[in-house]
């Protein structure tokens, strides 16, 4: 069987943990660059405290107001249920 001293095991586990954190950081930065902002697919958020309106990325899970840092619920897009994207003209 392979014998490993306690010091070597601690160094190995610490290195593996830091390597995993580094890989997660690289993945997160790659994901942010790959999923750029598309204005038509983002949400418009409004802070209930300071009334600031700002864009919220569609991939955000936690939303904070940029001005007052208040946590807000993530806005959800309202689905168009079978209707046309263009507004129908009302008859006279």
Secondary structure, DSSP 4 states (H G I P E B T S, - for coil): -----HHHHHHHHHHHHHHHHHHHHHHHHHHHHHS---GGGSEEEE-TTT--EEEE-TT-SSEE-TTT--EEPPP-PPP--S--SSPPPPP-
